[in-house]
């Protein structure tokens, strides 16, 4: 992978680590499903009126939007709302890298190199170290919902690869559009019309700024850049970069939410970086 592509991947994972803090703050201001609905509504509207649909199967676009926007963030937002800490969520969700490699192996016939597997195991060990300090007093359901979100992300990554060389921004925007209606329906069913009425009747600048970051920075730019990287490199090369998300997620939680970082978490972070270096930087 060229160095400039590595830098782009690092920028994306930095944004996504910070993204967990913003999601946590958003579900404190809004109901979890409404926050997901508005995130992808603003990611799709009004952009779909100016961006042509991606040159790929609409089935893949729809499937990507449903797995990434509807399922992933439906589960993740709900998990954060019912007690999953932002720092721990940033750790657990990264098992998507291994689901991505597994799904890519069976569906796309992508065979990871031995060093990629070794590096992934090292990095996953680091994530395990980080998680040890974060599991105390966490119930099973928030953890389960986060794992389901990780599985959905792995599927979305494979769908992105199947779409081929496409306009990444168009893919994200039109994929988001496919998720808006089911997200609205889920929000209406689970939370009633009152949540929509409350937001429309009294929107505030703080909440809108949170949604702007989630919609435009984390979704359109972050996923657009990620999609572009997946069109240039194999999933087994790109996916392990997300193993760095817990590091930026933990740092963001420390700086903004006042969460502490232990010595064990520092050791885990070092292992994650080492594993990524083995699996990605030493590509040959």
KAMO-V171934 format. One record per residue. SS is DSSP state (A for helix, B for strand, O for the rest). PSI is psi in whole degrees, -180 to 180 (* if undefined). Layout:
BEGIN
[[SS/PSI] [SS/PSI]]
END
This chain:
BEGIN
[[O/127] [O/152] [A/-38] [A/-30] [A/-36] [A/-45] [A/-40] [A/-43] [A/-40] [A/-38] [A/-42] [A/-46] [A/-28] [A/-44] [A/-44] [A/-31] [A/-45] [A/-29] [A/-34] [A/-37] [A/-43] [A/-40] [A/-44] [A/-43] [A/-36] [A/-37] [A/-7] [A/-27] [A/-31] [O/163] [O/154] [A/-41] [A/-34] [A/-39] [A/-42] [A/-42] [A/-49] [A/-34] [A/-49] [A/-21] [A/-48] [A/-25] [A/-29] [A/-36] [O/127] [O/13] [A/-34] [A/-20] [A/-11] [O/-15] [O/127] [O/151] [O/148] [O/149] [O/73] [O/177] [O/134] [A/-24] [A/-42] [A/-40] [A/-47] [A/-43] [A/-40] [A/-48] [A/-41] [A/-41] [A/-42] [A/-52] [A/-50] [A/-56] [A/-53] [A/-56] [A/-18] [A/-49] [A/-46] [A/-47] [A/-41] [A/-41] [A/-44] [A/-35] [A/-28] [O/17] [O/-4] [O/121] [O/147] [A/-42] [A/-45] [A/-38] [A/-40] [A/-26] [A/-55] [A/-39] [A/-22] [A/-2] [A/-8] [A/-30] [A/-38] [A/-36] [A/-38] [A/-48] [A/-41] [A/-48] [A/-39] [A/-33] [A/-46] [A/-34] [A/-45] [A/-6] [O/29] [O/124] [O/113] [O/146] [O/162] [A/-41] [A/-30] [A/-40] [A/-44] [A/-45] [A/-39] [A/-40] [A/-43] [A/-48] [A/-39] [A/-34] [A/-39] [A/-40] [A/-38] [A/-40] [A/-45] [A/-41] [A/-26] [A/-39] [O/-6] [O/-5] [O/-13] [O/132] [O/18] [O/126] [O/167] [A/-40] [A/-48] [A/-39] [A/-44] [A/-44] [A/-37] [A/-38] [A/-42] [A/-37] [A/-39] [A/-41] [A/-42] [A/-39] [A/-41] [A/-42] [A/-43] [A/-38] [A/-41] [A/-40] [A/-38] [A/-44] [A/-39] [A/-26] [A/-19] [O/-158] [O/103] [O/169] [O/111] [A/-37] [A/-43] [A/-39] [A/-42] [A/-46] [A/-50] [A/-31] [A/-40] [A/-38] [A/-40] [A/-24] [A/-17] [A/-48] [A/-51] [A/-32] [A/-43] [A/-44] [A/-43] [A/-44] [A/-45] [A/-42] [A/-44] [A/-32] [A/-11] [O/170] [O/-14] [A/-34] [A/-40] [A/-45] [A/-43] [A/-40] [A/-46] [A/-36] [A/-27] [O/63] [O/142] [O/157] [A/-37] [A/-49] [A/-41] [A/-35] [A/-37] [A/-45] [A/-36] [A/-42] [A/-47] [A/-41] [A/-47] [A/-40] [A/-55] [A/-37] [A/-64] [A/-51] [A/-51] [A/-52] [A/-30] [A/-46] [A/-39] [A/-44] [A/-42] [A/-42] [A/-39] [A/-27] [A/-18] [A/-25] [O/162] [O/154] [A/-33] [A/-19] [A/-43] [A/-45] [A/-41] [A/-19] [A/-30] [A/-12] [A/-13] [A/-13] [A/-41] [A/-32] [A/-50] [A/-31] [A/-44] [A/-41] [A/-40] [A/-42] [A/-37] [A/-45] [A/-35] [A/-42] [A/-4] [O/19] [O/146] [O/156] [O/122] [O/170] [A/-38] [A/-38] [A/-36] [A/-44] [A/-40] [A/-40] [A/-39] [A/-41] [A/-38] [A/-47] [A/-42] [A/-46] [A/-40] [A/-39] [A/-40] [A/-42] [A/-26] [A/-53] [A/-33] [O/37] [O/132] [O/*]]
END
